[in-house]
Amino acid sequence: MNDYNKTPEGLKEVPLDEWTQGMLHYCIKISETRQVCDGKNFNLRMFDVPNFDDKKLGYAIMDDWFDNDTQKNRPKRITRFCRYGLDEDWKIFRGKFAAQFAGDNS
C-alpha cells in the first residue's frame, strides 16, 4: 500500500480552537490530500507545517464518511479537525518556533 492510502503518523483529533490556532500560525497552503483505507476509511486534506527538521507535522480536515463498525457509509458525514506528527516532534518544533521570537518586542 502506498502512502496515499495510509494514515499519517501520529494523526489525532484535536479541539477546534487548537486546530484553528495552529492553522493560522503555522500553515501556508494545502499540501496533500489522501483517501485513507488502512483499517479505517476517511478522506484527509492535509496542511503541512514547514520546519527545519523536515518532520511530517501538520493539521488536517478529516471527512469521516464510513462507519467501520457497520461497514457502511454513514448517513451523515462527520468533519473532524486533526493534527499529525509525533508529539515529541511537535514539542521540539514549538520550542524552536518560540525561540525565533524571543526578545522580539515589536
Jmol script that loads the backbone (N, CA, C; Angstrom):
load data "model"
ATOM      1  N   MET A   1       0.853  -1.184   0.000  1.00  0.00           N
ATOM      2  CA  MET A   1       0.000   0.000   0.000  1.00  0.00           C
ATOM      3  C   MET A   1       0.893   1.241   0.000  1.00  0.00           C
ATOM      4  N   ASN A   2       0.606   2.201  -0.857  1.00  0.00           N
ATOM      5  CA  ASN A   2       1.412   3.417  -0.894  1.00  0.00           C
ATOM      6  C   ASN A   2       0.944   4.411   0.169  1.00  0.00           C
ATOM      7  N   ASP A   3       1.701   5.499   0.332  1.00  0.00           N
ATOM      8  CA  ASP A   3       1.391   6.483   1.377  1.00  0.00           C
ATOM      9  C   ASP A   3       0.051   7.168   1.178  1.00  0.00           C
ATOM     10  N   TYR A   4      -0.437   7.222  -0.067  1.00  0.00           N
ATOM     11  CA  TYR A   4      -1.707   7.885  -0.337  1.00  0.00           C
ATOM     12  C   TYR A   4      -2.846   7.261   0.463  1.00  0.00           C
ATOM     13  N   ASN A   5      -2.771   5.989   0.723  1.00  0.00           N
ATOM     14  CA  ASN A   5      -3.833   5.289   1.431  1.00  0.00           C
ATOM     15  C   ASN A   5      -3.511   5.000   2.889  1.00  0.00           C
ATOM     16  N   LYS A   6      -2.444   5.580   3.421  1.00  0.00           N
ATOM     17  CA  LYS A   6      -2.053   5.333   4.813  1.00  0.00           C
ATOM     18  C   LYS A   6      -2.369   6.532   5.697  1.00  0.00           C
ATOM     19  N   THR A   7      -2.715   6.224   6.934  1.00  0.00           N
ATOM     20  CA  THR A   7      -2.921   7.270   7.931  1.00  0.00           C
ATOM     21  C   THR A   7      -1.575   7.898   8.261  1.00  0.00           C
ATOM     22  N   PRO A   8      -1.462   9.233   8.272  1.00  0.00           N
ATOM     23  CA  PRO A   8      -0.192   9.850   8.640  1.00  0.00           C
ATOM     24  C   PRO A   8       0.158   9.534  10.090  1.00  0.00           C
ATOM     25  N   GLU A   9       1.429   9.382  10.349  1.00  0.00           N
ATOM     26  CA  GLU A   9       1.893   9.036  11.686  1.00  0.00           C
ATOM     27  C   GLU A   9       1.446  10.083  12.703  1.00  0.00           C
ATOM     28  N   GLY A  10       0.929   9.616  13.828  1.00  0.00           N
ATOM     29  CA  GLY A  10       0.539  10.499  14.916  1.00  0.00           C
ATOM     30  C   GLY A  10      -0.769  11.240  14.706  1.00  0.00           C
ATOM     31  N   LEU A  11      -1.590  10.848  13.726  1.00  0.00           N
ATOM     32  CA  LEU A  11      -2.858  11.539  13.482  1.00  0.00           C
ATOM     33  C   LEU A  11      -3.780  11.408  14.682  1.00  0.00           C
ATOM     34  N   LYS A  12      -4.293  12.550  15.146  1.00  0.00           N
ATOM     35  CA  LYS A  12      -5.250  12.545  16.251  1.00  0.00           C
ATOM     36  C   LYS A  12      -6.199  13.720  16.124  1.00  0.00           C
ATOM     37  N   GLU A  13      -7.402  13.524  16.606  1.00  0.00           N
ATOM     38  CA  GLU A  13      -8.385  14.600  16.608  1.00  0.00           C
ATOM     39  C   GLU A  13      -8.011  15.597  17.694  1.00  0.00           C
ATOM     40  N   VAL A  14      -8.143  16.882  17.391  1.00  0.00           N
ATOM     41  CA  VAL A  14      -7.834  17.941  18.354  1.00  0.00           C
ATOM     42  C   VAL A  14      -9.023  18.889  18.432  1.00  0.00           C
ATOM     43  N   PRO A  15      -9.133  19.644  19.531  1.00  0.00           N
ATOM     44  CA  PRO A  15     -10.225  20.617  19.648  1.00  0.00           C
ATOM     45  C   PRO A  15     -10.135  21.684  18.548  1.00  0.00           C
ATOM     46  N   LEU A  16     -11.271  22.203  18.158  1.00  0.00           N
ATOM     47  CA  LEU A  16     -11.324  23.183  17.076  1.00  0.00           C
ATOM     48  C   LEU A  16     -10.443  24.395  17.363  1.00  0.00           C
ATOM     49  N   ASP A  17     -10.389  24.879  18.600  1.00  0.00           N
ATOM     50  CA  ASP A  17      -9.565  26.061  18.876  1.00  0.00           C
ATOM     51  C   ASP A  17      -8.075  25.766  18.691  1.00  0.00           C
ATOM     52  N   GLU A  18      -7.606  24.575  19.060  1.00  0.00           N
ATOM     53  CA  GLU A  18      -6.204  24.217  18.824  1.00  0.00           C
ATOM     54  C   GLU A  18      -5.928  24.129  17.327  1.00  0.00           C
ATOM     55  N   TRP A  19      -6.849  23.521  16.592  1.00  0.00           N
ATOM     56  CA  TRP A  19      -6.687  23.377  15.150  1.00  0.00           C
ATOM     57  C   TRP A  19      -6.640  24.754  14.485  1.00  0.00           C
ATOM     58  N   THR A  20      -7.553  25.635  14.848  1.00  0.00           N
ATOM     59  CA  THR A  20      -7.614  26.971  14.246  1.00  0.00           C
ATOM     60  C   THR A  20      -6.342  27.754  14.539  1.00  0.00           C
ATOM     61  N   GLN A  21      -5.901  27.735  15.791  1.00  0.00           N
ATOM     62  CA  GLN A  21      -4.692  28.469  16.154  1.00  0.00           C
ATOM     63  C   GLN A  21      -3.481  27.924  15.396  1.00  0.00           C
ATOM     64  N   GLY A  22      -3.359  26.613  15.310  1.00  0.00           N
ATOM     65  CA  GLY A  22      -2.244  26.020  14.582  1.00  0.00           C
ATOM     66  C   GLY A  22      -2.283  26.351  13.099  1.00  0.00           C
ATOM     67  N   MET A  23      -3.462  26.273  12.518  1.00  0.00           N
ATOM     68  CA  MET A  23      -3.592  26.595  11.091  1.00  0.00           C
ATOM     69  C   MET A  23      -3.189  28.041  10.820  1.00  0.00           C
ATOM     70  N   LEU A  24      -3.636  28.962  11.667  1.00  0.00           N
ATOM     71  CA  LEU A  24      -3.360  30.377  11.440  1.00  0.00           C
ATOM     72  C   LEU A  24      -1.903  30.734  11.718  1.00  0.00           C
ATOM     73  N   HIS A  25      -1.242  30.004  12.607  1.00  0.00           N
ATOM     74  CA  HIS A  25       0.143  30.321  12.945  1.00  0.00           C
ATOM     75  C   HIS A  25       1.164  29.637  12.042  1.00  0.00           C
ATOM     76  N   TYR A  26       0.922  28.400  11.667  1.00  0.00           N
ATOM     77  CA  TYR A  26       1.980  27.600  11.056  1.00  0.00           C
ATOM     78  C   TYR A  26       1.764  27.205   9.598  1.00  0.00           C
ATOM     79  N   CYS A  27       0.540  27.099   9.137  1.00  0.00           N
ATOM     80  CA  CYS A  27       0.283  26.510   7.816  1.00  0.00           C
ATOM     81  C   CYS A  27       0.183  27.565   6.735  1.00  0.00           C
ATOM     82  N   ILE A  28       0.707  27.213   5.580  1.00  0.00           N
ATOM     83  CA  ILE A  28       0.742  28.154   4.472  1.00  0.00           C
ATOM     84  C   ILE A  28      -0.265  27.774   3.393  1.00  0.00           C
ATOM     85  N   LYS A  29      -0.290  26.509   3.007  1.00  0.00           N
ATOM     86  CA  LYS A  29      -1.179  26.071   1.933  1.00  0.00           C
ATOM     87  C   LYS A  29      -1.471  24.580   2.087  1.00  0.00           C
ATOM     88  N   ILE A  30      -2.516  24.140   1.399  1.00  0.00           N
ATOM     89  CA  ILE A  30      -2.812  22.705   1.400  1.00  0.00           C
ATOM     90  C   ILE A  30      -1.668  21.998   0.683  1.00  0.00           C
ATOM     91  N   SER A  31      -1.222  20.897   1.254  1.00  0.00           N
ATOM     92  CA  SER A  31      -0.079  20.238   0.653  1.00  0.00           C
ATOM     93  C   SER A  31      -0.387  18.840   0.153  1.00  0.00           C
ATOM     94  N   GLU A  32      -1.457  18.235   0.657  1.00  0.00           N
ATOM     95  CA  GLU A  32      -1.718  16.860   0.265  1.00  0.00           C
ATOM     96  C   GLU A  32      -3.165  16.489   0.556  1.00  0.00           C
ATOM     97  N   THR A  33      -3.700  15.622  -0.266  1.00  0.00           N
ATOM     98  CA  THR A  33      -4.987  15.010   0.024  1.00  0.00           C
ATOM     99  C   THR A  33      -4.790  13.500   0.012  1.00  0.00           C
ATOM    100  N   ARG A  34      -5.523  12.807   0.886  1.00  0.00           N
ATOM    101  CA  ARG A  34      -5.426  11.353   0.946  1.00  0.00           C
ATOM    102  C   ARG A  34      -6.805  10.743   1.099  1.00  0.00           C
ATOM    103  N   GLN A  35      -6.972   9.588   0.489  1.00  0.00           N
ATOM    104  CA  GLN A  35      -8.133   8.752   0.746  1.00  0.00           C
ATOM    105  C   GLN A  35      -7.594   7.549   1.506  1.00  0.00           C
ATOM    106  N   VAL A  36      -7.731   7.595   2.822  1.00  0.00           N
ATOM    107  CA  VAL A  36      -7.150   6.581   3.697  1.00  0.00           C
ATOM    108  C   VAL A  36      -8.042   5.351   3.731  1.00  0.00           C
ATOM    109  N   CYS A  37      -7.411   4.194   3.623  1.00  0.00           N
ATOM    110  CA  CYS A  37      -8.151   2.936   3.734  1.00  0.00           C
ATOM    111  C   CYS A  37      -7.221   1.856   4.291  1.00  0.00           C
ATOM    112  N   ASP A  38      -6.684   2.114   5.483  1.00  0.00           N
ATOM    113  CA  ASP A  38      -5.784   1.152   6.116  1.00  0.00           C
ATOM    114  C   ASP A  38      -6.334   0.710   7.470  1.00  0.00           C
ATOM    115  N   GLY A  39      -7.533   0.184   7.470  1.00  0.00           N
ATOM    116  CA  GLY A  39      -8.210  -0.222   8.704  1.00  0.00           C
ATOM    117  C   GLY A  39      -9.385   0.682   9.010  1.00  0.00           C
ATOM    118  N   LYS A  40      -9.257   1.945   8.693  1.00  0.00           N
ATOM    119  CA  LYS A  40     -10.352   2.908   8.754  1.00  0.00           C
ATOM    120  C   LYS A  40     -10.414   3.580   7.401  1.00  0.00           C
ATOM    121  N   ASN A  41     -11.574   4.062   7.046  1.00  0.00           N
ATOM    122  CA  ASN A  41     -11.745   4.728   5.756  1.00  0.00           C
ATOM    123  C   ASN A  41     -12.202   6.169   5.972  1.00  0.00           C
ATOM    124  N   PHE A  42     -11.433   7.111   5.434  1.00  0.00           N
ATOM    125  CA  PHE A  42     -11.791   8.528   5.515  1.00  0.00           C
ATOM    126  C   PHE A  42     -10.949   9.304   4.511  1.00  0.00           C
ATOM    127  N   ASN A  43     -11.356  10.535   4.255  1.00  0.00           N
ATOM    128  CA  ASN A  43     -10.602  11.439   3.392  1.00  0.00           C
ATOM    129  C   ASN A  43      -9.920  12.480   4.267  1.00  0.00           C
ATOM    130  N   LEU A  44      -8.719  12.903   3.861  1.00  0.00           N
ATOM    131  CA  LEU A  44      -7.969  13.924   4.592  1.00  0.00           C
ATOM    132  C   LEU A  44      -7.534  15.034   3.644  1.00  0.00           C
ATOM    133  N   ARG A  45      -7.638  16.263   4.099  1.00  0.00           N
ATOM    134  CA  ARG A  45      -6.998  17.408   3.466  1.00  0.00           C
ATOM    135  C   ARG A  45      -5.915  17.814   4.452  1.00  0.00           C
ATOM    136  N   MET A  46      -4.669  17.706   4.015  1.00  0.00           N
ATOM    137  CA  MET A  46      -3.533  17.892   4.917  1.00  0.00           C
ATOM    138  C   MET A  46      -2.809  19.201   4.626  1.00  0.00           C
ATOM    139  N   PHE A  47      -2.428  19.884   5.691  1.00  0.00           N
ATOM    140  CA  PHE A  47      -1.712  21.150   5.621  1.00  0.00           C
ATOM    141  C   PHE A  47      -0.412  20.978   6.393  1.00  0.00           C
ATOM    142  N   ASP A  48       0.696  20.762   5.676  1.00  0.00           N
ATOM    143  CA  ASP A  48       1.979  20.553   6.341  1.00  0.00           C
ATOM    144  C   ASP A  48       2.462  21.840   6.998  1.00  0.00           C
ATOM    145  N   VAL A  49       3.171  21.674   8.104  1.00  0.00           N
ATOM    146  CA  VAL A  49       3.823  22.780   8.788  1.00  0.00           C
ATOM    147  C   VAL A  49       5.296  22.757   8.375  1.00  0.00           C
ATOM    148  N   PRO A  50       5.754  23.784   7.643  1.00  0.00           N
ATOM    149  CA  PRO A  50       7.164  23.816   7.261  1.00  0.00           C
ATOM    150  C   PRO A  50       8.036  23.880   8.510  1.00  0.00           C
ATOM    151  N   ASN A  51       9.112  23.086   8.523  1.00  0.00           N
ATOM    152  CA  ASN A  51      10.022  23.101   9.675  1.00  0.00           C
ATOM    153  C   ASN A  51      11.414  22.715   9.213  1.00  0.00           C
ATOM    154  N   PHE A  52      12.426  23.145   9.960  1.00  0.00           N
ATOM    155  CA  PHE A  52      13.814  22.935   9.570  1.00  0.00           C
ATOM    156  C   PHE A  52      14.258  21.487   9.702  1.00  0.00           C
ATOM    157  N   ASP A  53      13.541  20.695  10.475  1.00  0.00           N
ATOM    158  CA  ASP A  53      13.927  19.301  10.687  1.00  0.00           C
ATOM    159  C   ASP A  53      13.282  18.350   9.689  1.00  0.00           C
ATOM    160  N   ASP A  54      12.497  18.875   8.749  1.00  0.00           N
ATOM    161  CA  ASP A  54      11.804  18.066   7.741  1.00  0.00           C
ATOM    162  C   ASP A  54      10.971  16.940   8.351  1.00  0.00           C
ATOM    163  N   LYS A  55      10.336  17.225   9.473  1.00  0.00           N
ATOM    164  CA  LYS A  55       9.417  16.264  10.090  1.00  0.00           C
ATOM    165  C   LYS A  55       8.048  16.424   9.452  1.00  0.00           C
ATOM    166  N   LYS A  56       7.284  15.354   9.388  1.00  0.00           N
ATOM    167  CA  LYS A  56       5.933  15.404   8.818  1.00  0.00           C
ATOM    168  C   LYS A  56       4.986  15.881   9.913  1.00  0.00           C
ATOM    169  N   LEU A  57       4.825  17.194  10.026  1.00  0.00           N
ATOM    170  CA  LEU A  57       3.946  17.827  11.006  1.00  0.00           C
ATOM    171  C   LEU A  57       2.887  18.611  10.256  1.00  0.00           C
ATOM    172  N   GLY A  58       1.682  18.679  10.811  1.00  0.00           N
ATOM    173  CA  GLY A  58       0.670  19.495  10.176  1.00  0.00           C
ATOM    174  C   GLY A  58      -0.702  19.330  10.792  1.00  0.00           C
ATOM    175  N   TYR A  59      -1.650  19.985  10.160  1.00  0.00           N
ATOM    176  CA  TYR A  59      -3.047  19.941  10.573  1.00  0.00           C
ATOM    177  C   TYR A  59      -3.852  19.407   9.399  1.00  0.00           C
ATOM    178  N   ALA A  60      -4.991  18.800   9.714  1.00  0.00           N
ATOM    179  CA  ALA A  60      -5.791  18.182   8.661  1.00  0.00           C
ATOM    180  C   ALA A  60      -7.277  18.317   8.966  1.00  0.00           C
ATOM    181  N   ILE A  61      -8.057  18.270   7.902  1.00  0.00           N
ATOM    182  CA  ILE A  61      -9.513  18.175   7.999  1.00  0.00           C
ATOM    183  C   ILE A  61      -9.871  16.763   7.547  1.00  0.00           C
ATOM    184  N   MET A  62     -10.559  16.036   8.418  1.00  0.00           N
ATOM    185  CA  MET A  62     -10.958  14.672   8.101  1.00  0.00           C
ATOM    186  C   MET A  62     -12.431  14.644   7.722  1.00  0.00           C
ATOM    187  N   ASP A  63     -12.715  14.033   6.596  1.00  0.00           N
ATOM    188  CA  ASP A  63     -14.085  13.769   6.164  1.00  0.00           C
ATOM    189  C   ASP A  63     -14.347  12.303   6.507  1.00  0.00           C
ATOM    190  N   ASP A  64     -14.974  12.075   7.649  1.00  0.00           N
ATOM    191  CA  ASP A  64     -15.220  10.729   8.162  1.00  0.00           C
ATOM    192  C   ASP A  64     -16.568  10.246   7.634  1.00  0.00           C
ATOM    193  N   TRP A  65     -16.521   9.568   6.505  1.00  0.00           N
ATOM    194  CA  TRP A  65     -17.745   9.203   5.773  1.00  0.00           C
ATOM    195  C   TRP A  65     -18.140   7.742   5.927  1.00  0.00           C
ATOM    196  N   PHE A  66     -17.260   6.922   6.514  1.00  0.00           N
ATOM    197  CA  PHE A  66     -17.505   5.485   6.561  1.00  0.00           C
ATOM    198  C   PHE A  66     -17.543   4.996   8.007  1.00  0.00           C
ATOM    199  N   ASP A  67     -18.581   4.248   8.359  1.00  0.00           N
ATOM    200  CA  ASP A  67     -18.701   3.671   9.699  1.00  0.00           C
ATOM    201  C   ASP A  67     -18.027   2.305   9.691  1.00  0.00           C
ATOM    202  N   ASN A  68     -16.875   2.216  10.331  1.00  0.00           N
ATOM    203  CA  ASN A  68     -16.111   0.970  10.326  1.00  0.00           C
ATOM    204  C   ASN A  68     -16.796  -0.139  11.106  1.00  0.00           C
ATOM    205  N   ASP A  69     -17.638   0.201  12.068  1.00  0.00           N
ATOM    206  CA  ASP A  69     -18.348  -0.826  12.843  1.00  0.00           C
ATOM    207  C   ASP A  69     -19.398  -1.544  12.004  1.00  0.00           C
ATOM    208  N   THR A  70     -20.161  -0.772  11.233  1.00  0.00           N
ATOM    209  CA  THR A  70     -21.230  -1.375  10.418  1.00  0.00           C
ATOM    210  C   THR A  70     -20.763  -1.731   9.009  1.00  0.00           C
ATOM    211  N   GLN A  71     -19.577  -1.222   8.643  1.00  0.00           N
ATOM    212  CA  GLN A  71     -19.028  -1.420   7.289  1.00  0.00           C
ATOM    213  C   GLN A  71     -19.934  -0.812   6.212  1.00  0.00           C
ATOM    214  N   LYS A  72     -20.555   0.324   6.561  1.00  0.00           N
ATOM    215  CA  LYS A  72     -21.425   1.037   5.613  1.00  0.00           C
ATOM    216  C   LYS A  72     -21.100   2.531   5.653  1.00  0.00           C
ATOM    217  N   ASN A  73     -21.513   3.202   4.588  1.00  0.00           N
ATOM    218  CA  ASN A  73     -21.375   4.657   4.580  1.00  0.00           C
ATOM    219  C   ASN A  73     -22.235   5.248   5.691  1.00  0.00           C
ATOM    220  N   ARG A  74     -21.733   6.290   6.315  1.00  0.00           N
ATOM    221  CA  ARG A  74     -22.518   6.978   7.350  1.00  0.00           C
ATOM    222  C   ARG A  74     -23.707   7.684   6.706  1.00  0.00           C
ATOM    223  N   PRO A  75     -24.851   7.736   7.410  1.00  0.00           N
ATOM    224  CA  PRO A  75     -25.971   8.508   6.864  1.00  0.00           C
ATOM    225  C   PRO A  75     -25.647  10.008   6.814  1.00  0.00           C
ATOM    226  N   LYS A  76     -24.770  10.450   7.734  1.00  0.00           N
ATOM    227  CA  LYS A  76     -24.345  11.847   7.761  1.00  0.00           C
ATOM    228  C   LYS A  76     -22.842  11.877   8.019  1.00  0.00           C
ATOM    229  N   ARG A  77     -22.117  12.523   7.133  1.00  0.00           N
ATOM    230  CA  ARG A  77     -20.661  12.598   7.256  1.00  0.00           C
ATOM    231  C   ARG A  77     -20.279  13.392   8.498  1.00  0.00           C
ATOM    232  N   ILE A  78     -19.119  13.085   9.069  1.00  0.00           N
ATOM    233  CA  ILE A  78     -18.604  13.793  10.239  1.00  0.00           C
ATOM    234  C   ILE A  78     -17.305  14.497   9.845  1.00  0.00           C
ATOM    235  N   THR A  79     -17.214  15.783  10.136  1.00  0.00           N
ATOM    236  CA  THR A  79     -15.983  16.532   9.905  1.00  0.00           C
ATOM    237  C   THR A  79     -15.207  16.569  11.212  1.00  0.00           C
ATOM    238  N   ARG A  80     -13.944  16.152  11.145  1.00  0.00           N
ATOM    239  CA  ARG A  80     -13.082  16.144  12.324  1.00  0.00           C
ATOM    240  C   ARG A  80     -11.841  16.988  12.016  1.00  0.00           C
ATOM    241  N   PHE A  81     -11.350  17.665  13.032  1.00  0.00           N
ATOM    242  CA  PHE A  81     -10.166  18.501  12.895  1.00  0.00           C
ATOM    243  C   PHE A  81      -9.021  17.787  13.595  1.00  0.00           C
ATOM    244  N   CYS A  82      -7.910  17.629  12.883  1.00  0.00           N
ATOM    245  CA  CYS A  82      -6.830  16.768  13.359  1.00  0.00           C
ATOM    246  C   CYS A  82      -5.476  17.455  13.264  1.00  0.00           C
ATOM    247  N   ARG A  83      -4.538  16.857  13.970  1.00  0.00           N
ATOM    248  CA  ARG A  83      -3.129  17.224  13.899  1.00  0.00           C
ATOM    249  C   ARG A  83      -2.370  15.940  13.616  1.00  0.00           C
ATOM    250  N   TYR A  84      -1.314  16.004  12.838  1.00  0.00           N
ATOM    251  CA  TYR A  84      -0.494  14.821  12.608  1.00  0.00           C
ATOM    252  C   TYR A  84       0.968  15.126  12.894  1.00  0.00           C
ATOM    253  N   GLY A  85       1.708  14.078  13.164  1.00  0.00           N
ATOM    254  CA  GLY A  85       3.102  14.180  13.568  1.00  0.00           C
ATOM    255  C   GLY A  85       3.240  13.690  15.002  1.00  0.00           C
ATOM    256  N   LEU A  86       4.427  13.258  15.340  1.00  0.00           N
ATOM    257  CA  LEU A  86       4.675  12.727  16.679  1.00  0.00           C
ATOM    258  C   LEU A  86       4.698  13.844  17.722  1.00  0.00           C
ATOM    259  N   ASP A  87       4.188  13.555  18.906  1.00  0.00           N
ATOM    260  CA  ASP A  87       4.141  14.566  19.976  1.00  0.00           C
ATOM    261  C   ASP A  87       5.523  15.130  20.285  1.00  0.00           C
ATOM    262  N   GLU A  88       6.545  14.289  20.313  1.00  0.00           N
ATOM    263  CA  GLU A  88       7.904  14.757  20.606  1.00  0.00           C
ATOM    264  C   GLU A  88       8.402  15.705  19.517  1.00  0.00           C
ATOM    265  N   ASP A  89       8.079  15.422  18.251  1.00  0.00           N
ATOM    266  CA  ASP A  89       8.469  16.319  17.158  1.00  0.00           C
ATOM    267  C   ASP A  89       7.749  17.662  17.265  1.00  0.00           C
ATOM    268  N   TRP A  90       6.485  17.637  17.694  1.00  0.00           N
ATOM    269  CA  TRP A  90       5.749  18.888  17.906  1.00  0.00           C
ATOM    270  C   TRP A  90       6.378  19.697  19.034  1.00  0.00           C
ATOM    271  N   LYS A  91       6.780  19.048  20.092  1.00  0.00           N
ATOM    272  CA  LYS A  91       7.400  19.739  21.232  1.00  0.00           C
ATOM    273  C   LYS A  91       8.682  20.450  20.785  1.00  0.00           C
ATOM    274  N   ILE A  92       9.507  19.759  20.019  1.00  0.00           N
ATOM    275  CA  ILE A  92      10.754  20.349  19.521  1.00  0.00           C
ATOM    276  C   ILE A  92      10.437  21.507  18.576  1.00  0.00           C
ATOM    277  N   PHE A  93       9.495  21.303  17.661  1.00  0.00           N
ATOM    278  CA  PHE A  93       9.131  22.358  16.715  1.00  0.00           C
ATOM    279  C   PHE A  93       8.647  23.610  17.435  1.00  0.00           C
ATOM    280  N   ARG A  94       7.729  23.435  18.387  1.00  0.00           N
ATOM    281  CA  ARG A  94       7.177  24.606  19.096  1.00  0.00           C
ATOM    282  C   ARG A  94       8.252  25.350  19.874  1.00  0.00           C
ATOM    283  N   GLY A  95       9.190  24.618  20.461  1.00  0.00           N
ATOM    284  CA  GLY A  95      10.298  25.264  21.171  1.00  0.00           C
ATOM    285  C   GLY A  95      11.146  26.102  20.235  1.00  0.00           C
ATOM    286  N   LYS A  96      11.477  25.554  19.074  1.00  0.00           N
ATOM    287  CA  LYS A  96      12.276  26.296  18.098  1.00  0.00           C
ATOM    288  C   LYS A  96      11.503  27.474  17.528  1.00  0.00           C
ATOM    289  N   PHE A  97      10.215  27.291  17.291  1.00  0.00           N
ATOM    290  CA  PHE A  97       9.386  28.367  16.748  1.00  0.00           C
ATOM    291  C   PHE A  97       9.336  29.529  17.744  1.00  0.00           C
ATOM    292  N   ALA A  98       9.119  29.226  19.017  1.00  0.00           N
ATOM    293  CA  ALA A  98       9.067  30.271  20.045  1.00  0.00           C
ATOM    294  C   ALA A  98      10.416  30.964  20.204  1.00  0.00           C
ATOM    295  N   ALA A  99      11.507  30.203  20.083  1.00  0.00           N
ATOM    296  CA  ALA A  99      12.846  30.786  20.248  1.00  0.00           C
ATOM    297  C   ALA A  99      13.141  31.827  19.168  1.00  0.00           C
ATOM    298  N   GLN A 100      12.562  31.664  17.988  1.00  0.00           N
ATOM    299  CA  GLN A 100      12.772  32.631  16.919  1.00  0.00           C
ATOM    300  C   GLN A 100      12.321  34.034  17.314  1.00  0.00           C
ATOM    301  N   PHE A 101      11.300  34.096  18.177  1.00  0.00           N
ATOM    302  CA  PHE A 101      10.708  35.388  18.524  1.00  0.00           C
ATOM    303  C   PHE A 101      11.053  35.832  19.946  1.00  0.00           C
ATOM    304  N   ALA A 102      11.934  35.123  20.602  1.00  0.00           N
ATOM    305  CA  ALA A 102      12.349  35.507  21.956  1.00  0.00           C
ATOM    306  C   ALA A 102      12.999  36.895  21.908  1.00  0.00           C
ATOM    307  N   GLY A 103      12.536  37.773  22.745  1.00  0.00           N
ATOM    308  CA  GLY A 103      13.086  39.132  22.799  1.00  0.00           C
ATOM    309  C   GLY A 103      12.542  40.069  21.743  1.00  0.00           C
ATOM    310  N   ASP A 104      11.659  39.606  20.883  1.00  0.00           N
ATOM    311  CA  ASP A 104      11.052  40.444  19.854  1.00  0.00           C
ATOM    312  C   ASP A 104       9.899  41.229  20.489  1.00  0.00           C
ATOM    313  N   ASN A 105      10.100  42.527  20.641  1.00  0.00           N
ATOM    314  CA  ASN A 105       9.089  43.370  21.289  1.00  0.00           C
ATOM    315  C   ASN A 105       8.365  44.264  20.297  1.00  0.00           C
ATOM    316  N   SER A 106       8.362  43.873  19.021  1.00  0.00           N
ATOM    317  CA  SER A 106       7.737  44.747  18.021  1.00  0.00           C
ATOM    318  C   SER A 106       6.235  44.701  18.087  1.00  0.00           C
TER     319      SER A 106
END
end "model"
wireframe off; spacefill off
backbone 0.3
color backbone group
